[in-house]
Amino acid sequence: MADAANKYSENIAGKYYVDNQCIDCDLCRETAPDNFKRNEDGGYTYVYKQPASADEENRCKEAKEGCPVEAIGDNG
């Protein structure tokens, strides 16, 4: 389960975030490319845009549910 205390500083403020459990598997970036972006230097993903539509919200939720290491949180 993601821990807000360990979320990456690049995450934009809001409901969704990625914490330091991320293994850079690319699933969330493929599922919700409008919301997740890779930190090339660190080799992890972060939320660069919070969902702004029902479709983006659904994709972020799908990414969270599919994350193999539960690195995506949704409590901001």
N, C-alpha and C positions, 0 to 999 in steps of 0.2 A: 504494500500500500504506500502511495506517495506521501511524503512528509513535507508540509509547507516550510518547515524550519530548514530543510535541505534543498529548497528550490534554487535553480540557477538565477543569477542576478539579471540575466538578459530577458527573462520572462516579462512580458508586458503585464501591467497590473490588471487584475480581473479574476474571473472564475477559474480558468484553466492555467496550469503551470506544469513544468517538467522538473523533476528533482534529480539529484546526483546518482540515482540508480540507473539512469539511461545507459543503454548499451549500444546506441547508435544503429539500431536495426533497420531504420528507414520506414517502418510500418506506418507511423503517424504522419510522416511527410507524404507518403503515398496516399493515405486515406484522406487527409485534410491539408493539402498543400498550400491553401490560402491562409493557414493559421500556424503551421509549424515550420521552422527553419533550422538548418544545421549550423552549428558553430564549427567552422572548418578547422580552426586551430585546436579546439578542445575535443572534437570528435563526439559531440552530443547534440541533442535537439533541444529547442526551447520554443515557447509560444511567442511569436512576434506580432500576432494580431488576434484579439479575442473575437469569437464568433459574432457576426453582425446580422445574421439571417437564420431562419429555421434550418436551412440546408447546412450552413456552416456549423450550427449547434449540433445537428445530427451527426455530422462527420467527426467533430471533436469527441462526441460521446462514443462513437464507434472506435475511434483511435484509442481512447482511454480504456475501453473494454477489451480491445485486442492487444494492448501492450503486454509483451511477454514477461516483463519484470515489474509491472505496475508502477512505472515511473511517472505517470501522468495523474495529476490530482485535479479535482474540480471544486475546491472550496476557497480558492483565491488566497 
